[in-house]
């Protein structure tokens, strides 16, 4: 072949920026901006979002051969113009399962008249280095098909795996007519791409070059054959919604403003979000992955948290602290800037920040932990209402606010022990500024809650007082380019998923535990949670399960059903390890479902334990008598009306209820002893309804170690024998709320609307009873005594 002019054309492509596009790189390989035209199934990979324009030219100049592509990811519209032909092409692609994608296309074509073409396509990536494609076009007219294969010869090298592709395509029609092409692409440096392919039927070779600058990719190509070294070329510009590996990545000195930490949710997506979400929400696992990306990004010199509330549990905050310390150890500088600083964000900033800056008119609201409860026994008795509180032990205090006149010694002892442990963690975090404080961390903490900006500066709590514009100028003076993270969070996924890659299933158990179907991200239904665990156990690709628990418990029966499914992961068919990761709470029923797991990892700030049983029955007989309200009962058995609120329990019924509670308590402790390294003789010291911090749980054998969600995933990978080459499958069991429920949450229960007018403690009481409506009357509960909000434990300002 005579390619004498090819080096000259390639040099033109390198020098002149108008030559800005890559050609199709094979139906099994192309999964970025040309996927809607090349292979719609590849849109399911998620890399094809953006705008693109391609224009052809020949020796005479630009010709009428161009593409205009607008893609929103899973759906795209393309306008294709050719000599004597125009086409409006609508494409769609979706992920069917791991490594398998399907696509559809519908085109309206105008030549001599209007016509339609319908197409289907498949993309299958069984391995991380092998890709197969099948595409059928014009299936309603004169059908033809394309079979493609892609291969990555450098898949064994993590850094170069996605930088070289080999591919081949074969095409046939109804008459068996066959054409074939083969090509190769390589990315020798980030953002610099070269490729070429050969069409065996046309005896034509094409060489290409492309460059990426952030979200813009540009390049050009030229084709020739044996007779003529140049026949035709193409140029284009693509603006992608996802950030690519970029040519000038290492040349920037970026200050990245992380603007997605207003709320760090324990589980992904799900029903806890409203219909109108915003960039300030992130799941914990998303945040972990964000920090890993930032750590590897050599262009980021500074990361800034500006007015980010970090609304999350204290347990999650401790994991965030670990992530930011690793970020700092990698050489990144961390700044915090706030108009006013609340308790949790300040504790985090004190632990990890290189500098903390505050608005001159702001304040630091630093406080420890506290819980205040109202006790309604005497108030209710004035109205003739009594709550019969059946507790396995005095430490099981969930309904004490109804059955007691004040805080009991056991309740006070439990809270004091828990808060001492949590306070140690907060003081440890504050000690990160010990060299800057003018007093010890404990003295600084006791100066709160409200410390005005000038006093905060004098005491060493902050490093400077600046208005926001002054803070920005401070960064600009350091020659930093300031960019919000939300604009660069979406990155191109270059690695092929591979259907055979081993999977760690992360199953989220969040909310109260009850029977039936739960609400995804809000409550734990025994049916939906057991089904999710069963699906993970029976899935041959799932090699380990991480059960992420953020629950204060609930129904004893529902907890037992879920715990049985966890146990079957060890003793049933298709056994696989289960690692529990405790979030903000994993107490009572939340601990019960954790106990049968192979390994339990608790955050130092988790609330766990509460091994005990409780049930409550209201008695309104005094109220009815007081207001002279009559009642009438018809029954076929002596105890048929037992537990109704119109009469008190008899002595025999009371004894039966105590026996019932004791039997369920004995089952709880037996499950713990059978699965945890705890002797029966030591069980009573740990149980009886006592609650523990995660640190205390690790010390007394209720947990195996302290750590976070990432530690649990890493440990599960080690059990599998592969802690790196794994895929995470997140599962949030339960039904999703519909659009109206998410957009207007007050519509779910009209009675909630008036609650906002009530004092905080009354509102918590009503919300608590709204939650336990899902439990059958009188059901024994594995229920933690306090909600996270009662313990000042949720990180909300």
FENZI-V471831 format. One record per residue. BURIAL is # if it has 24 or more other ideal C-beta (glycine too) atoms within 12 Angstrom, else .. D_CENTER is the distance of its C-alpha to the mean C-alpha in whole Angstrom. Layout:
BEGIN
BURIAL D_CENTER
BURIAL D_CENTER
END
This chain:
BEGIN
. 54
. 55
# 52
. 54
. 53
# 49
. 49
. 50
# 47
# 45
. 46
. 46
# 42
# 41
. 43
. 43
. 40
. 41
# 40
# 36
# 35
# 34
# 35
# 34
# 33
# 33
# 32
# 30
# 29
# 28
# 25
# 24
# 26
# 29
# 27
# 28
# 32
# 32
# 30
# 27
# 26
# 24
# 22
# 20
# 19
# 17
# 20
# 22
# 21
# 24
# 28
# 31
# 34
# 37
# 41
# 43
# 47
. 50
. 53
. 54
. 51
. 48
. 48
. 47
. 44
# 40
# 37
# 35
# 31
# 28
# 25
. 22
# 20
# 21
# 24
# 27
# 30
# 33
# 36
# 39
# 42
. 45
. 49
. 50
. 46
. 43
# 40
# 37
# 35
# 31
# 29
# 26
# 23
# 20
# 19
. 20
. 19
# 18
# 21
# 22
# 23
# 25
# 27
# 30
# 32
# 35
# 37
. 40
# 43
. 46
. 49
. 52
. 50
. 47
. 45
. 42
# 40
# 37
# 35
# 32
# 31
# 28
# 27
# 26
# 25
# 26
# 25
# 24
# 27
# 29
# 28
# 30
# 31
# 33
# 34
# 37
# 38
# 41
. 40
. 42
. 45
. 46
. 43
. 42
# 39
# 38
# 36
# 34
# 33
# 31
# 31
# 30
. 33
. 31
# 28
. 29
. 28
. 25
. 26
. 28
. 26
# 25
# 28
# 31
# 31
# 34
# 35
# 37
# 38
# 41
# 42
. 44
. 46
. 48
. 51
. 49
. 49
. 47
. 46
# 43
# 42
# 40
# 38
# 36
# 34
# 33
# 31
. 33
. 32
# 28
# 29
# 32
# 33
# 36
# 37
# 39
# 40
# 44
# 45
. 47
. 49
. 49
. 50
# 48
# 46
# 43
# 42
# 39
# 37
# 34
# 32
# 29
# 29
# 25
# 24
# 28
# 29
# 33
# 36
# 39
# 41
# 44
# 46
# 49
. 52
. 55
. 57
. 55
# 53
# 51
# 51
# 48
# 44
# 41
# 39
# 36
# 33
# 30
# 27
# 24
# 21
# 19
# 20
# 22
# 24
# 26
# 30
. 30
# 27
. 29
. 31
# 29
# 29
# 26
# 25
# 21
# 20
# 16
# 16
# 12
# 13
# 14
# 12
# 9
# 7
# 7
# 5
# 3
# 7
# 10
# 13
# 12
# 12
. 16
. 17
. 17
. 14
. 15
. 13
# 13
# 10
# 7
# 4
# 5
# 4
# 5
# 8
# 9
# 9
# 11
# 13
. 14
# 15
# 17
# 19
. 20
# 21
. 25
# 25
# 23
# 26
# 24
# 21
# 21
# 20
# 22
# 22
# 18
# 18
# 15
# 15
# 13
# 15
# 17
# 16
# 13
# 15
# 17
# 14
# 14
# 17
# 18
# 15
# 18
. 21
. 20
# 20
# 23
. 25
. 24
. 26
# 24
# 25
# 23
# 25
# 24
# 25
# 26
# 28
# 28
# 26
# 24
# 24
# 21
# 20
# 24
# 24
# 21
# 23
# 26
# 24
# 23
# 25
# 28
# 29
# 28
# 29
# 30
# 32
. 36
. 35
# 32
# 32
# 30
# 29
# 29
# 29
# 28
# 27
. 29
# 30
. 32
# 33
# 36
# 38
# 40
# 42
. 45
. 44
# 44
. 47
. 49
. 48
. 49
# 45
# 44
# 41
# 42
# 39
# 39
# 37
# 37
# 38
# 38
# 35
# 33
# 33
# 31
# 34
# 36
# 36
# 37
# 40
# 41
. 43
. 41
# 38
# 40
. 40
# 38
# 35
. 36
. 36
# 33
# 31
. 33
# 32
# 28
# 29
. 31
# 28
# 25
# 28
# 29
# 25
# 25
# 29
# 28
# 25
# 28
. 30
# 29
# 31
. 34
. 36
# 36
# 36
. 40
. 39
. 37
# 34
. 35
. 37
# 35
# 33
. 36
# 37
# 34
. 32
. 34
# 35
# 36
# 35
. 39
. 39
# 35
# 37
. 40
# 38
# 36
# 32
# 32
# 33
# 34
# 35
# 34
. 33
# 31
. 33
. 35
# 31
. 31
. 34
# 34
# 31
. 33
. 36
. 34
. 34
# 30
. 29
# 26
# 23
. 20
# 17
. 16
. 18
# 18
# 14
# 14
# 16
# 18
# 17
# 20
# 20
# 21
# 19
# 21
# 22
# 23
# 20
# 20
# 16
# 14
# 13
# 10
# 11
# 10
# 13
# 13
# 16
# 20
# 21
# 24
# 25
# 25
# 21
# 19
# 17
# 13
# 11
# 14
# 17
# 17
# 20
# 22
# 23
# 19
# 18
# 21
# 21
# 17
# 18
# 22
# 20
# 18
# 22
. 24
# 22
. 24
# 21
# 19
# 20
# 18
# 16
# 14
# 14
# 12
# 14
# 14
# 17
# 21
# 22
# 24
# 27
# 28
# 29
# 26
# 24
# 27
# 26
# 23
# 24
# 26
# 24
# 22
# 26
# 27
# 24
# 27
. 30
. 30
. 30
. 27
. 26
# 23
# 22
# 19
# 18
# 17
# 14
# 15
# 13
# 15
# 18
# 19
# 22
# 25
# 24
# 20
# 22
# 24
# 22
# 21
# 24
# 25
# 22
# 24
# 22
# 20
# 19
# 19
# 18
# 21
# 20
# 19
# 21
# 23
# 26
# 28
# 29
# 32
# 33
# 33
# 35
# 36
# 39
# 41
# 44
# 46
# 49
. 51
. 49
. 51
. 54
. 54
. 54
. 56
. 54
. 55
. 53
. 54
. 53
. 54
. 53
. 54
. 53
. 53
. 49
. 48
. 47
# 46
# 43
. 44
# 44
# 47
# 49
# 48
# 48
. 51
. 51
. 51
# 48
. 46
. 47
. 46
# 42
# 43
. 43
# 40
# 38
. 39
. 39
# 35
# 35
# 37
# 34
# 31
# 33
. 34
# 31
# 30
# 33
. 33
# 29
# 29
. 32
# 34
. 37
. 38
. 41
. 38
# 36
. 37
. 37
# 33
# 33
# 35
# 32
# 31
# 28
# 27
# 24
# 22
# 25
# 28
# 26
# 26
. 29
# 31
# 29
# 27
# 24
# 25
# 23
# 21
# 18
# 14
# 11
# 12
# 15
# 15
# 13
# 16
# 19
# 18
# 19
. 22
# 23
# 22
. 25
. 22
. 19
. 19
. 20
# 17
# 14
# 11
# 11
# 8
# 10
# 10
# 14
# 16
. 17
. 16
# 18
. 20
. 20
. 23
. 21
# 18
. 21
. 23
. 22
. 25
. 27
. 25
. 28
. 31
. 32
. 29
. 30
. 33
. 31
. 30
. 33
. 34
. 33
. 30
. 31
. 33
. 30
# 28
# 30
. 30
. 26
# 27
# 29
. 28
# 25
# 27
. 29
# 27
# 29
. 33
. 35
# 36
# 34
# 33
# 30
# 28
# 26
# 25
# 28
# 26
# 23
# 21
# 22
# 25
# 25
# 24
# 20
# 18
# 18
. 19
# 22
END
